[in-house]
Amino acid sequence: MLGMGVWKDDNAIFFKFNHINEPAGFFGTGLLGQGPYRFSITPYWFIYKLVGYEHVWAYYLLILIFYFLITYLVYRVFSKLISPTGGKLAGFLFATGFVASEGFYWLANAMLADASMVIDLLVLLCYFIYLRKKRVLYYLLAIGLYWLVSFLVPLRNYYFFAVILLFELIYAGFKNLPRLIPFGLVFYRYVLVNLDARAFSLKDFFISLVGGNWYLTQGFLSSVASLVVPDWFTFWLFDHLDRQLITLGALLVIFIFYYLLFKGKRRGLIKITLFTLASILWVVISKTIYSTPVLILSPARLFIIRLGGLIALLTIALLLSLDKKLKGHFLFFTFWFVTSVAVYTFYEPTAYLGTTHRYFAHSLVALVGVLAVVFVALKPQEGFWPKLAKGMIIFWGISNLASSVIYQNKILKERSIPVSNFYWQLKQHVSEVEVGDVFYFDVAREVAPYYGDAFKVSSMPNETAIAWRYGVDRNDLKLFDKFEDFVAWVSENDLAQEQVHTFFYSKEGLVDTSEKTWKFLQGRDGFIDVELKTVQEDGLMVFSGEPIESITPIELELVARALPKTVSQISFPFGVVGNSVAEDPQLRLAAFDYQRQKQSLMAGASVTTNSVWFEDVADHLIDGDPNSVWRSHRIMWSKEHNANLTLNLGREELISGFVWFNAYSNNSPTKYSVEVSLDGQNWQQVDAKESQKRIEPADMQVISFGPQRVRYVRMIIFKSLSDDSPGIAEVWVVPAGFEKLDINQTESFLAQPFVLVPDNQSYIFTLEKVGYVGRADIYWQDNQSKEWVTAFGSKLEPVYDSFPRFYRVFVPARGTEIEKIKIANLTIPGEIKVTSVRYRHLPLKEILAK
């Protein structure tokens, strides 16, 4: 742990040290900070004053000391509440770690979790001593400590008032309710007054449950299961054993528990039978409950949910079987555990939070309390099974300790060391950062997680990660990881060459491409000939003798001849027949007419929306690129549940349909309407749909209606599958007069008009209709992803006339070199022969024009 480094939001903390009075991310101003994240940096600042930036281990030593302090308090407090044995066991289980590891190994989160748990345990200790000894001083200390934790770290502690209420009920029986008033006032002042939108989402959660959406419990049940049985173990089981065998095994284990809990007890057989039947029934009905388009669950994920339900049933069985003396303890810690899990999973019910998630730091304290009560309840003198159960609880701790060691080593190997190496290499290339410097990083796919760990700062600009390491302000520099944003900034600002720093980051390390990038952007070089070798294999492959430099966008120029196959060379029907449009000569003709009219209609169209989410802007709806999307503003959506787009055709047109492609299957529109208008003021609804259907991005949605003369078409979305803001990839209108055409089949036919040619006559006809001009995709292999990739617009339109022709293709900046090029997905059956290839790096002005 002491070898870990600075990553993600830790960067904001280290930046704050030298800008203590400035607002920084979520932390606010001043040493104490402001808002729900105050106190996050306060203890670290004193370490900074002692050791500076150089000795990061000292910051981790601080949170390790806090962790040992919590372990000690767990032991002391639980010894008083349960028994000395229970306290020792609870302290041991907590010390083994792993559960909620991200809450303790992450500097940005650790102080919130650690400080709140230390003070919460002291609150319970003081309140317990007060209840037992009636000494007012401890009562006042409990109130003061609760005020302190609510003031310093409300973010991780807003649920704790419920724990205090139950503590009073179980250990004092609500005999003196007025003494809870000070706690209630603190809760009101620091929690209720400052509730955010997430708190109000709890109301929506319970309303949805009442409405029958029981699948929303998956987040809670999954979390319970993953905290008791580490998810790595569950996933390992599903990788090595049959899924049915795993489920049967779980039922068998749970039955053994029921048998041991109730055997020899009053009505024991009835209880064993009822709980066993309830467990079987749960396994059966859970598949129905969680088979919903909102959740796409793997078999392992469904099992984890089922396991959570079985653990809930086992918990009830344990409560019924415990001695009266221990029932109160068990009920208290169980309620604490359930509440601490629920407060996070209820406001994000469809999310899956795994065993190590930082949100569950408090849950671990309550969980070890539950296990400590069970451990104390087991009496070894009763035979083998109680001893085995005790051994299983101890083994749970030992296995968590081993998992914790393995996980810490994984963090060092996959997070801390790569991030440290990245910045060491960066400083070898750039020793100082001056005001106005610009950085651009092109990142290979294989190291993208490392890059994210090095730079991503959710609460502040990503420039923060560089700024504190070079001793400058985050506003003194600019950082880009998208080339188009980088060149736009370079174009808009008068920069000197020494201010531009560009790099390619891969497993081989950090390569400085600054000099070449600057040179290429100046556009001083002409075309460079490529020594090539062509091979016909899964498309026409072109091998380059020397790699093509791809640091900046290039223009490929190919000289090629395209030759169509003759009728005698084709066996008809050619390709796969099964398209109703392709098989009917009249419909084929109508399809080409539809394509011509659709292109004419959309040529003058524009689109507006009521909101956008960052770069997912409205223009993406009609750019022809299915990979670029529009998305409504997520915060506005959460408040209004109204997202709309308006297509302006530019003039009155006669249409009979509207086509759209979904952007995100999880956020599929489930309730929407389509309206038309002549003036943009008076609207007529032509269709409305409501369905809990998951819509995949590749599934074309066609809204058909009677012919309408319109200028504007509006789509209004009211609900989405996950209740998050929806997105749409592409839209267009269907010209009137094509009601007999199946638009899905028509678009499929037009994309590959020759693949479905049924006979000689149709083949010649189709060649003439497309003017002997086909389409082909250009792919290339670069060292960014080391697989075949393409980009929207990187296409050829070869003319099948057997003459050599020049073709130019735009290739975006990716990696540092391209080794292979491939021409594939030819729409016209035939052959393309490449005779020469050359390329040039596009100057800045041409890149911006592209």
C-alpha positions in Angstrom: 0.0 0.0 0.0 2.9 2.4 0.8 4.1 2.0 -2.8 0.9 3.3 -4.4 0.9 6.6 -6.3 -1.3 9.5 -7.3 -4.1 8.8 -9.7 -7.4 10.3 -10.9 -9.0 12.6 -8.3 -5.9 12.4 -6.1 -4.4 14.9 -8.6 -7.0 17.5 -7.4 -5.8 17.1 -3.8 -2.1 17.6 -4.7 -3.0 20.6 -6.8 -4.9 22.1 -3.9 -1.9 22.1 -1.7 -0.4 25.0 -3.5 -3.7 26.7 -4.2 -5.2 26.4 -0.7 -7.4 29.5 -0.9 -8.6 28.9 -4.5 -11.7 26.9 -5.3 -10.6 23.5 -6.5 -13.0 20.9 -7.8 -15.4 19.6 -5.2 -13.2 20.7 -2.4 -14.1 24.4 -2.2 -11.8 27.1 -0.8 -9.6 27.1 2.3 -7.8 24.4 4.3 -11.1 22.9 5.6 -12.9 23.2 2.2 -16.6 23.6 1.5 -19.6 21.6 0.5 -20.0 17.8 1.0 -16.3 17.1 0.2 -14.9 19.4 2.8 -12.1 17.9 5.0 -11.0 15.7 2.1 -7.6 17.4 1.9 -7.2 18.9 5.5 -5.1 16.1 7.1 -3.1 15.6 3.9 -2.0 19.3 3.9 0.0 18.8 7.1 1.8 15.9 5.5 2.5 18.1 2.5 4.1 20.7 4.7 6.4 18.0 6.1 7.4 16.0 3.0 6.1 18.0 0.0 5.3 16.1 -3.2 8.3 13.7 -3.2 7.3 11.2 -0.6 3.9 10.0 -1.6 4.2 7.0 0.7 3.7 9.4 3.6 0.2 10.2 2.5 -0.6 6.5 2.3 1.0 6.0 5.7 -1.5 8.5 7.1 -4.6 6.6 5.8 -3.0 3.3 6.9 -2.8 4.8 10.5 -6.4 5.8 10.2 -7.3 2.2 9.1 -5.5 0.8 12.1 -7.3 3.3 14.3 -10.7 2.2 12.9 -9.7 -1.5 13.5 -8.9 -0.7 17.1 -12.2 1.2 17.6 -14.1 -1.7 16.0 -12.5 -4.0 18.5 -13.1 -1.7 21.5 -16.7 -0.7 20.6 -17.9 -4.1 19.6 -16.2 -5.7 22.7 -18.5 -3.5 24.8 -21.6 -4.0 22.6 -21.3 -7.8 22.0 -18.5 -9.4 24.0 -14.7 -9.3 24.2 -14.6 -12.3 21.9 -16.9 -10.6 19.4 -14.8 -7.5 19.5 -11.6 -9.4 18.8 -13.2 -11.3 15.9 -14.8 -8.1 14.5 -11.4 -6.3 14.7 -9.7 -9.1 12.9 -12.3 -9.3 10.1 -12.1 -5.6 9.5 -8.3 -5.6 9.5 -8.2 -8.2 6.8 -9.6 -5.6 4.3 -10.4 -6.2 0.6 -14.1 -5.4 1.0 -14.6 -1.8 0.0 -10.8 -1.6 -0.8 -11.3 1.5 -3.0 -12.6 3.3 0.0 -9.3 2.8 1.8 -6.6 2.7 -1.0 -7.7 5.9 -2.8 -6.5 9.1 -1.3 -9.3 11.2 -2.7 -11.9 9.0 -0.9 -10.0 7.5 2.1 -10.2 10.5 4.4 -13.9 10.9 4.0 -14.4 7.2 4.8 -11.8 7.0 7.5 -12.7 10.1 9.5 -16.4 9.4 9.4 -16.0 5.9 10.6 -13.7 6.9 13.4 -16.1 9.5 14.7 -19.2 7.3 14.2 -17.7 4.6 16.3 -16.8 7.1 19.0 -20.4 8.4 18.9 -21.7 4.8 19.5 -19.2 4.2 22.2 -20.0 7.4 24.1 -23.7 6.9 23.7 -23.5 3.3 24.9 -21.4 4.3 28.0 -24.0 7.0 28.7 -26.9 4.5 28.5 -25.1 2.2 30.9 -23.6 4.6 33.4 -26.0 7.6 33.0 -23.1 10.0 32.9 -24.2 13.2 31.1 -20.7 14.0 29.9 -20.8 11.0 27.6 -24.2 12.0 26.3 -22.8 15.5 25.5 -19.7 13.9 23.9 -21.9 11.8 21.7 -23.9 14.8 20.5 -20.7 16.8 19.9 -19.1 14.0 18.0 -22.2 13.6 15.9 -22.2 17.3 15.1 -18.5 17.0 14.2 -19.0 14.1 11.8 -22.0 15.8 10.2 -20.2 19.0 9.7 -16.9 17.6 8.5 -17.9 14.6 6.4 -21.7 14.7 5.6 -21.2 13.0 2.3 -20.5 9.5 3.8 -22.6 10.0 6.9 -26.0 11.2 6.0 -27.6 7.8 6.8 -26.1 7.5 10.3 -29.0 9.2 12.1 -31.1 6.1 11.4 -28.4 4.0 13.1 -28.6 6.2 16.2 -32.4 5.8 16.3 -32.2 2.0 16.1 -29.4 2.1 18.7 -31.7 4.0 21.0 -34.5 1.6 20.3 -32.6 -1.6 20.9 -30.3 -0.6 23.8 -32.7 1.8 25.6 -36.2 1.0 24.3 -37.1 4.6 23.4 -37.6 5.3 27.1 -36.4 8.9 26.8 -37.2 10.3 23.3 -36.3 13.9 24.1 -32.7 13.1 24.3 -32.7 12.3 20.6 -33.8 15.9 19.8 -30.2 17.3 19.6 -29.3 14.5 17.2 -32.4 15.3 15.1 -31.5 19.0 15.0 -28.0 18.2 13.7 -29.4 15.8 11.2 -31.8 18.5 9.9 -29.2 21.2 9.8 -26.4 19.3 8.0 -28.3 16.6 6.1 -31.9 17.5 5.3 -31.2 21.1 4.5 -28.5 20.1 2.0 -30.2 17.3 0.2 -29.3 17.0 -3.5 -31.2 15.5 -6.4 -29.9 12.1 -5.6 -31.7 12.0 -2.3 -35.0 12.8 -4.0 -34.4 9.9 -6.4 -35.1 7.6 -3.4 -38.8 8.7 -3.6 -38.8 7.7 -7.3 -37.3 4.4 -6.4 -40.0 3.5 -3.9 -42.8 4.7 -6.2 -41.3 2.5 -9.0 -41.3 -0.5 -6.6 -44.9 0.1 -5.7 -45.6 0.2 -9.4 -44.2 -3.3 -9.8 -40.7 -2.5 -11.0 -39.1 -5.1 -8.7 -36.1 -5.4 -10.9 -34.8 -2.2 -9.3 -33.8 -4.2 -6.3 -31.0 -5.8 -8.3 -28.5 -3.2 -7.2 -29.2 -3.7 -3.5 -29.2 -7.5 -3.7 -26.1 -7.7 -5.9 -24.2 -5.5 -3.4 -25.3 -7.6 -0.4 -24.1 -10.7 -2.2 -20.8 -9.2 -3.3 -20.0 -8.0 0.1 -20.6 -11.4 1.8 -19.2 -13.5 -1.1 -16.4 -11.7 -3.0 -17.5 -11.2 -6.6 -14.1 -12.5 -7.9 -15.0 -15.9 -6.5 -18.4 -15.9 -8.1 -17.0 -15.0 -11.5 -14.3 -17.6 -11.1 -17.0 -20.3 -10.4 -18.9 -19.3 -13.6 -15.7 -19.5 -15.6 -15.0 -23.1 -14.5 -18.3 -24.8 -13.5 -21.8 -25.3 -15.0 -24.2 -22.6 -14.1 -27.0 -25.0 -13.1 -24.6 -26.9 -10.8 -23.6 -23.6 -9.1 -27.2 -22.7 -8.4 -28.0 -26.2 -7.1 -24.9 -26.0 -4.9 -26.0 -22.7 -3.4 -29.4 -24.1 -2.6 -27.8 -27.2 -1.0 -25.6 -25.0 1.2 -28.5 -22.8 2.2 -30.6 -25.9 3.1 -27.7 -27.2 5.3 -27.7 -23.8 7.1 -31.5 -24.0 7.6 -31.2 -27.5 8.9 -28.5 -26.7 11.4 -30.2 -23.6 12.6 -33.6 -25.2 13.3 -33.0 -28.8 14.0 -34.2 -29.9 17.4 -36.0 -26.6 18.0 -39.6 -26.0 18.4 -41.4 -26.3 15.1 -38.0 -26.8 13.5 -39.2 -29.0 10.7 -41.8 -26.5 9.7 -39.3 -23.7 9.6 -36.8 -25.7 7.6 -39.4 -26.6 5.1 -40.8 -23.0 4.8 -37.4 -21.4 4.4 -36.3 -24.1 1.9 -39.4 -23.6 -0.2 -39.0 -19.9 0.0 -35.4 -20.2 -1.3 -36.4 -22.4 -4.2 -39.3 -20.1 -5.0 -37.0 -17.1 -5.0 -34.5 -18.8 -7.4 -37.5 -19.6 -9.8 -39.2 -16.2 -9.8 -36.0 -14.1 -9.7 -35.4 -15.0 -13.4 -38.8 -13.5 -14.3 -38.3 -10.5 -12.1 -34.9 -9.6 -13.6 -35.5 -10.5 -17.2 -36.2 -7.0 -18.3 -34.9 -4.9 -21.2 -33.5 -2.5 -18.6 -31.0 -5.1 -17.4 -28.8 -7.2 -19.6 -27.5 -9.7 -17.1 -24.9 -12.4 -17.6 -25.6 -15.7 -15.9 -23.0 -14.8 -13.2 -24.8 -11.4 -12.6 -28.2 -13.1 -12.3 -26.7 -15.6 -9.8 -25.2 -12.8 -7.7 -28.7 -11.2 -7.4 -30.2 -14.6 -6.5 -27.4 -15.0 -3.9 -28.3 -11.7 -2.4 -31.9 -12.9 -2.0 -30.8 -16.2 -0.4 -28.5 -14.2 2.0 -31.6 -12.1 3.0 -33.6 -15.3 3.7 -30.7 -16.7 5.7 -30.5 -13.5 7.7 -34.1 -13.8 8.7 -33.5 -17.5 9.7 -30.5 -16.4 11.8 -32.6 -13.8 13.6 -35.3 -16.4 14.5 -32.8 -18.9 15.7 -30.6 -16.7 17.9 -30.9 -16.4 21.7 -32.9 -13.4 22.9 -29.8 -11.8 24.3 -28.1 -11.8 21.0 -31.1 -10.9 18.8 -30.8 -7.2 19.6 -27.2 -7.1 18.7 -27.9 -9.0 15.5 -30.8 -6.8 14.6 -28.8 -3.6 15.2 -25.8 -4.6 13.0 -28.0 -6.0 10.3 -30.0 -2.8 10.1 -26.8 -0.8 10.0 -25.5 -3.0 7.2 -28.7 -2.8 5.2 -29.1 0.9 5.6 -25.5 1.7 4.6 -25.9 -0.5 1.4 -29.3 0.8 0.6 -28.5 4.5 0.6 -26.2 4.1 -2.3 -27.9 1.4 -4.3 -31.4 2.8 -4.1 -30.6 6.1 -5.9 -28.7 4.2 -8.6 -30.6 0.9 -8.6 -29.6 -0.4 -12.1 -25.8 0.0 -11.4 -23.7 -2.8 -10.2 -21.2 -2.0 -7.4 -18.7 -4.7 -6.8 -17.0 -6.0 -3.7 -14.2 -3.4 -3.6 -16.4 -0.3 -4.4 -15.5 2.7 -2.2 -19.2 3.3 -1.3 -19.2 0.3 1.0 -16.5 1.3 3.5 -19.1 1.9 6.2 -20.9 -1.3 5.2 -17.8 -3.4 6.1 -17.9 -2.1 9.7 -21.6 -3.2 10.1 -20.9 -6.5 8.3 -18.1 -7.6 10.6 -20.5 -6.7 13.5 -23.1 -9.2 12.1 -20.5 -11.9 11.7 -19.2 -11.3 15.2 -22.6 -11.8 16.7 -23.0 -15.0 14.7 -19.6 -16.1 15.9 -20.4 -15.5 19.5 -23.7 -17.3 19.2 -22.0 -20.5 18.0 -21.2 -22.8 20.8 -18.3 -25.2 20.1 -19.4 -27.6 22.8 -22.5 -28.4 20.7 -20.4 -30.4 18.2 -18.7 -30.4 14.8 -21.0 -28.0 12.9 -20.7 -24.9 15.2 -16.9 -25.4 15.0 -17.0 -25.6 11.2 -19.2 -22.5 11.1 -16.7 -20.6 13.2 -13.9 -21.8 11.0 -15.8 -20.6 8.0 -16.1 -17.1 9.4 -12.3 -17.0 10.3 -11.6 -18.4 6.8 -13.7 -15.5 5.3 -11.3 -13.1 7.0 -8.2 -15.0 5.9 -9.3 -15.2 2.3 -10.1 -11.5 2.3 -6.6 -10.8 3.6 -5.1 -12.8 0.8 -7.3 -11.1 -1.7 -6.3 -7.7 -0.3 -2.6 -8.5 -0.8 -3.2 -9.7 -4.3 -5.4 -6.6 -5.1 -2.8 -4.2 -3.7 -0.2 -5.8 -5.9 -2.5 -5.5 -8.9 -3.0 -1.8 -8.1 0.8 -1.4 -8.0 1.3 -3.3 -11.3 -1.6 -1.9 -13.3 -2.1 1.6 -11.8 0.7 3.1 -9.7 3.8 1.9 -11.5 2.5 2.7 -15.1 1.3 6.2 -13.9 4.7 6.9 -12.2 6.6 5.7 -15.3 4.4 7.8 -17.6 5.2 11.1 -15.8 8.9 10.1 -15.4 9.1 9.8 -19.2 7.1 13.0 -19.7 9.6 14.9 -17.6 12.5 13.5 -19.7 10.9 15.1 -22.8 9.5 18.3 -21.2 11.5 19.6 -18.2 9.4 22.7 -17.7 5.9 23.9 -18.6 5.4 27.6 -19.6 2.2 29.6 -19.7 0.4 28.8 -22.9 1.9 25.4 -23.5 -0.3 22.8 -25.2 -0.2 19.0 -24.8 -1.7 16.4 -27.1 -1.6 12.7 -26.3 -2.5 10.0 -28.8 -3.0 6.8 -26.8 -2.8 3.2 -27.9 -5.8 1.1 -27.0 -3.7 -1.3 -24.9 -2.6 1.4 -22.5 -5.8 3.5 -22.5 -6.6 2.6 -18.8 -3.2 3.7 -17.7 -3.6 7.0 -19.4 -7.0 7.4 -17.8 -5.5 6.7 -14.4 -2.8 9.3 -15.1 -5.0 12.2 -16.1 -8.7 11.8 -15.5 -9.8 14.2 -12.7 -13.6 14.1 -12.4 -13.8 17.2 -10.2 -11.4 19.4 -12.1 -9.9 19.8 -15.6 -7.5 17.0 -16.6 -4.8 19.7 -16.9 -4.7 19.5 -13.1 -2.7 16.3 -13.3 0.2 18.0 -15.2 -0.1 21.3 -13.4 0.8 20.3 -9.9 3.7 18.1 -11.1 5.2 21.1 -12.9 4.3 23.7 -10.3 2.0 25.7 -12.6 -1.7 26.6 -12.5 -4.1 24.3 -14.3 -5.2 27.4 -16.5 -1.6 27.9 -17.7 -1.7 25.0 -20.1 -4.1 23.0 -22.3 -4.4 19.3 -22.6 -6.1 17.3 -25.4 -6.6 13.7 -26.3 -8.6 14.3 -29.4 -6.7 15.5 -32.4 -9.5 17.6 -33.9 -9.8 19.6 -30.6 -6.0 20.0 -30.5 -5.7 21.4 -34.0 -8.7 23.7 -33.5 -6.9 25.2 -30.5 -3.6 25.5 -32.4 -5.5 27.3 -35.2 -7.2 29.8 -32.8 -4.1 30.7 -30.9 -0.8 32.2 -32.1 1.5 29.5 -30.8 5.3 29.1 -31.2 6.7 25.6 -32.0 8.2 25.2 -28.5 4.7 25.6 -27.0 3.3 22.5 -28.7 4.0 19.1 -27.1 2.6 16.0 -28.8 3.1 12.4 -27.8 2.2 8.9 -28.7 1.8 6.6 -25.6 1.9 2.8 -26.0 3.4 -0.2 -24.1 6.7 0.7 -25.6 6.6 4.0 -23.8 6.0 7.7 -24.5 7.2 8.9 -27.9 7.7 12.6 -28.5 6.1 13.5 -31.8 6.2 17.3 -31.3 8.8 18.1 -34.0 7.1 16.0 -36.7 3.6 17.2 -35.8 4.7 20.9 -36.1 6.4 20.1 -39.4 3.4 18.3 -40.9 0.9 20.9 -39.8 2.9 23.5 -41.7 2.3 21.5 -44.9 5.8 21.9 -46.3 6.1 18.4 -47.7 4.5 17.1 -50.9 3.4 13.6 -51.7 5.5 10.6 -50.6 5.5 7.5 -52.8 4.8 4.2 -51.2 6.6 1.1 -52.2 3.7 -1.4 -52.3 2.8 -5.1 -52.7 -0.8 -6.1 -53.2 -2.4 -9.4 -52.0 -6.0 -10.5 -52.6 -7.1 -11.9 -49.2 -10.3 -10.9 -47.4 -10.4 -7.8 -49.6 -7.5 -6.3 -51.5 -4.5 -5.7 -49.1 -1.8 -3.2 -49.9 1.4 -3.7 -48.0 3.7 -0.7 -47.6 7.5 -1.2 -47.9 8.1 1.6 -45.4 5.5 2.4 -42.7 3.3 5.4 -43.5 3.7 8.1 -40.9 0.2 8.8 -39.4 1.0 11.2 -36.6 -1.2 13.8 -38.3 -4.1 13.3 -40.8 -3.0 12.2 -44.2 -4.5 12.0 -47.7 -3.9 8.8 -49.5 -3.8 8.9 -53.3 -4.4 5.6 -55.0 -4.3 4.9 -58.7 -6.6 2.0 -59.4 -8.7 0.3 -62.1 -12.1 -1.2 -61.3 -13.5 -3.9 -63.4 -17.1 -5.3 -63.0 -17.8 -9.0 -63.4 -19.5 -9.8 -66.6 -22.8 -11.6 -66.7 -21.1 -14.8 -67.7 -18.9 -14.7 -64.6 -21.9 -14.6 -62.2 -24.2 -17.4 -61.2 -27.6 -15.9 -60.4 -29.1 -15.3 -58.0 -25.9 -13.6 -56.9 -25.3 -13.6 -53.2 -28.0 -14.1 -50.6 -31.6 -13.6 -51.9 -34.3 -12.9 -49.3 -34.9 -9.2 -49.6 -38.4 -8.4 -50.8 -37.1 -5.2 -52.6 -34.2 -6.9 -54.3 -36.4 -9.7 -55.6 -39.0 -7.4 -57.3 -37.9 -5.4 -60.3 -40.5 -2.8 -59.7 -39.5 -2.3 -56.1 -35.9 -2.1 -57.1 -36.7 0.7 -59.4 -38.8 2.4 -56.7 -35.9 2.0 -54.2 -33.5 4.0 -56.4 -36.2 6.6 -56.8 -36.7 6.7 -53.1 -33.0 7.2 -52.6 -32.9 10.1 -55.0 -35.8 11.9 -53.5 -34.6 11.3 -49.9 -31.2 12.8 -50.7 -33.0 15.8 -52.3 -35.2 16.3 -49.2 -32.4 16.0 -46.7 -29.9 18.2 -48.7 -31.4 21.4 -47.4 -32.4 20.1 -44.0 -31.2 21.4 -40.6 -31.9 20.2 -37.1 -32.3 21.8 -33.7 -32.7 20.3 -30.2 -33.8 21.6 -26.8 -30.5 20.5 -25.2 -27.2 18.8 -25.9 -24.7 16.9 -23.8 -21.2 18.2 -24.3 -20.0 17.1 -27.7 -23.1 15.0 -28.6 -24.6 17.9 -30.6 -27.6 18.2 -32.8 -25.7 18.3 -36.1 -24.8 14.7 -35.6 -28.4 13.7 -36.3 -28.0 14.4 -40.0 -24.3 13.9 -40.7 -24.7 10.4 -42.1 -22.4 9.0 -39.5 -24.1 6.4 -37.2 -21.2 6.6 -34.8 -21.7 10.3 -34.0 -24.8 10.9 -31.9 -27.0 13.6 -30.3 -27.7 13.2 -26.6 -30.0 15.4 -24.5 -28.6 17.1 -21.4 -28.5 14.6 -18.6 -29.2 17.0 -15.8 -32.0 18.7 -17.7 -33.5 15.3 -18.5 -33.4 14.3 -14.8 -35.5 17.4 -14.0 -37.8 17.7 -17.0 -38.0 14.3 -18.7 -38.4 16.0 -22.0 -36.0 15.8 -24.9 -36.9 16.9 -28.4 -35.4 17.3 -31.8 -36.8 19.3 -34.6 -36.0 18.6 -38.3 -36.4 21.6 -40.6 -36.7 20.6 -44.2 -36.1 24.1 -45.4 -39.4 24.2 -47.4 -42.7 22.5 -47.6 -42.5 18.8 -48.6 -44.9 15.9 -48.9 -43.7 13.1 -46.6 -45.1 9.9 -45.2 -42.6 8.7 -42.7 -39.9 9.4 -40.2 -36.8 7.2 -39.6 -34.5 7.2 -36.6 -31.7 5.2 -35.1 -31.2 4.8 -31.4 -27.8 5.8 -29.9 -27.7 3.9 -26.6 -29.6 0.6 -26.0 -29.7 1.1 -22.2 -31.3 4.5 -22.7 -33.7 3.5 -25.4 -36.7 5.9 -25.8 -39.7 4.0 -24.3 -42.3 6.8 -24.6 -42.2 9.3 -27.4 -44.3 11.1 -30.0 -43.7 12.4 -33.6 -45.3 15.6 -34.7 -45.4 17.6 -37.9 -45.9 21.3 -38.7 -45.9 23.8 -41.6 -44.9 26.8 -39.5 -43.1 25.4 -36.5 -45.8 26.8 -34.2 -48.9 24.6 -34.8 -48.2 20.9 -34.4 -50.1 17.8 -35.3 -49.2 14.5 -33.7 -48.8 11.7 -36.3 -47.7 8.9 -34.0 -47.0 8.1 -30.4 -45.4 5.0 -28.9 -44.9 3.6 -25.4 -43.0 0.3 -24.9 -40.4 -1.2 -22.5 -38.4 -2.4 -25.5 -34.7 -2.3 -25.7 -33.7 -0.8 -29.1 -30.3 -1.7 -30.4 -28.4 1.0 -32.3 -28.4 -1.0 -35.5 -32.2 -1.5 -35.4 -33.8 1.1 -37.8 -37.0 2.6 -36.4 -39.5 3.6 -39.1 -42.6 5.7 -38.2 -45.1 5.6 -41.0 -48.2 7.8 -41.4 -50.4 9.1 -44.1 -49.0 11.6 -46.6 -48.5 15.0 -44.9 -47.4 18.3 -46.3 -44.9 19.6 -43.8 -41.8 21.7 -43.2 -41.0 20.6 -39.7 -40.9 17.2 -38.0 -40.5 17.0 -34.3 -39.7 14.0 -32.1 -40.4 14.4 -28.3 -39.1 11.8 -25.9 -40.7 11.5 -22.5 -39.2 8.3 -21.0 -36.1 6.1 -21.5 -35.4 2.6 -20.5 -32.9 3.4 -17.8 -34.4 6.7 -17.0 -31.1 8.4 -18.1 -31.1 10.9 -21.0 -31.7 9.3 -24.4 -29.7 9.8 -27.6 -30.4 9.5 -31.3 -27.8 8.7 -33.9 -29.5 9.5 -37.3 -32.8 10.8 -38.5 -34.4 11.4 -42.0 -37.8 11.6 -43.5 -39.5 9.3 -46.0 -40.8 11.0 -49.2 -44.5 10.4 -49.9 -45.4 8.0 -52.7 -43.3 5.1 -51.3 -45.9 3.6 -48.9 -45.5 0.2 -50.6 -41.8 0.1 -49.8 -40.5 -1.6 -46.7 -38.0 1.0 -45.7 -35.9 -1.4 -43.7 -35.6 -3.7 -46.6 -35.1 -0.8 -49.0 -32.2 0.7 -47.0 -30.7 -2.8 -46.8 -30.9 -3.2 -50.5 -29.5 0.2 -51.3 -26.5 -0.4 -49.0 -25.6 -3.5 -51.0 -27.6 -3.4 -54.2 -25.6 -6.1 -56.0 -25.4 -8.7 -53.2 -29.1 -9.4 -53.8 -29.3 -9.3 -57.6 -31.7 -12.1 -58.7 -31.0 -12.3 -62.4 -29.0 -11.0 -65.5 -31.5 -8.3 -66.4 -31.5 -6.9 -62.8 -27.7 -6.9 -62.7 -27.4 -4.8 -65.9 -30.2 -2.5 -64.7 -28.6 -2.0 -61.4 -25.2 -1.2 -62.9 -26.9 1.5 -65.1 -28.8 2.9 -62.1 -25.7 3.4 -60.1 -23.8 4.8 -63.1 -21.2 2.1 -62.8 -20.0 3.8 -59.6 -19.6 1.6 -56.6 -18.5 2.0 -53.0 -15.6 0.4 -51.1 -14.3 0.9 -47.5 -10.7 1.7 -46.8 -9.2 0.0 -43.7 -5.7 0.2 -42.3 -3.6 -1.2 -39.5 -1.8 1.2 -37.3 0.2 0.9 -34.1 -2.6 2.6 -32.1 -4.9 -0.4 -32.1 -3.0 -3.0 -34.1 -6.1 -4.2 -35.9 -8.1 -3.2 -39.0 -9.8 0.1 -38.5 -11.6 2.7 -40.6 -13.2 6.0 -40.1 -16.4 7.6 -41.3 -15.7 9.1 -44.8 -12.7 6.9 -45.5 -14.3 5.4 -48.6 -13.7 4.9 -52.3 -16.3 5.4 -55.0 -14.6 3.4 -57.8 -15.8 3.8 -61.3 -16.1 0.4 -63.0 -14.9 1.3 -66.4 -11.5 -0.5 -66.5 -9.6 2.8 -66.8 -6.9 3.9 -64.3 -8.3 6.6 -62.1 -7.1 8.7 -59.1 -8.8 8.3 -55.8 -8.1 10.3 -52.7 -9.0 9.1 -49.1 -8.8 11.0 -45.9 -7.1 9.1 -43.0 -7.3 10.6 -39.5 -4.4 10.9 -37.1 -3.8 7.6 -35.3 -0.6 6.3 -33.7 2.6 7.0 -35.5 2.6 4.6 -38.4 0.4 2.5 -40.8 1.8 -0.8 -42.1 -1.1 -2.2 -44.1 -4.1 -0.9 -46.1 -7.1 -2.9 -47.1 -9.9 -2.2 -49.7 -13.0 -4.2 -48.7 -16.8 -4.3 -48.8 -17.1 -3.7 -52.5 -20.7 -3.0 -53.5 -20.3 -4.0 -57.1 -19.0 -7.5 -57.8 -15.7 -7.2 -59.6 -12.1 -6.5 -59.1 -10.0 -3.5 -58.1 -6.3 -3.3 -59.1 -4.1 -0.7 -57.3 -1.1 0.3 -59.4 0.3 3.0 -57.1 -0.1 4.6 -53.7 1.3 7.9 -52.3 0.4 10.1 -49.4 0.8 13.5 -48.0 0.3 15.1 -44.6 -2.5 17.6 -44.6 -1.6 21.1 -43.6 -3.5 22.7 -40.7 -6.0 24.6 -42.9 -7.0 21.5 -44.8 -7.4 19.5 -41.6 -9.8 22.1 -40.3 -11.7 22.1 -43.5 -12.2 18.3 -43.2 
